[in-house]
Amino acid sequence: GDFFGDVEEVNLVNNKIESWRIKLNSQVSSLFNGARGVIIPHNFVKSIGEVFIINPLVMPKEQEIPEFQE
């Protein structure tokens, strides 16, 4: 897997985890049009430990990734 970012915050609703706020690393940020972070719904998280395993459906498709121009 690839490093996605750091967990900044967990969002709770009625004492249950609803979503996770992730601060993106600079490489992944470019996939999300320069966004500094994203909110991942908890139902997309497959495993939690020292690392998160996130359902690949939340990542942009290859066709959606803009080409890098120098």
WOSUL-V311262 format. One record per residue. RES is the residue in three letters. PHI is phi in whole degrees, 0 to 359 (none if undefined). BURIAL is b if it has 16 or more other C-alpha atoms within 10 Angstrom, else e. D_LAST is the distance of its C-alpha to the last C-alpha in whole Angstrom. Layout:
BEGIN
res=[RES RES]
phi=[PHI PHI]
burial=[BURIAL BURIAL]
d_last=[D_LAST D_LAST]
END
This chain:
BEGIN
res=[GLY ASP PHE PHE GLY ASP VAL GLU GLU VAL ASN LEU VAL ASN ASN LYS ILE GLU SER TRP ARG ILE LYS LEU ASN SER GLN VAL SER SER LEU PHE ASN GLY ALA ARG GLY VAL ILE ILE PRO HIS ASN PHE VAL LYS SER ILE GLY GLU VAL PHE ILE ILE ASN PRO LEU VAL MET PRO LYS GLU GLN GLU ILE PRO GLU PHE GLN GLU]
phi=[none 245 289 261 165 250 289 261 199 251 259 253 225 52 64 235 290 260 200 236 265 246 274 284 284 296 291 288 305 295 290 249 54 80 299 277 198 220 249 257 301 299 290 272 273 268 204 230 195 286 229 260 249 249 304 298 296 277 273 297 287 307 294 276 282 292 286 280 245 264]
burial=[e e e b b e b e e e e e e e e e e e b b b b b b e e e b b b b b e e e e b e b b e e e e b e e e e e e e e b e e e e e e e e e e e e e e e e]
d_last=[27 24 24 23 24 28 31 31 34 37 38 42 44 47 47 45 41 39 36 33 31 28 25 22 20 16 15 18 17 14 16 18 16 16 20 21 24 26 29 31 34 36 37 34 35 36 37 37 38 35 33 32 32 31 31 28 29 27 24 22 22 19 19 19 16 13 10 7 4 0]
END
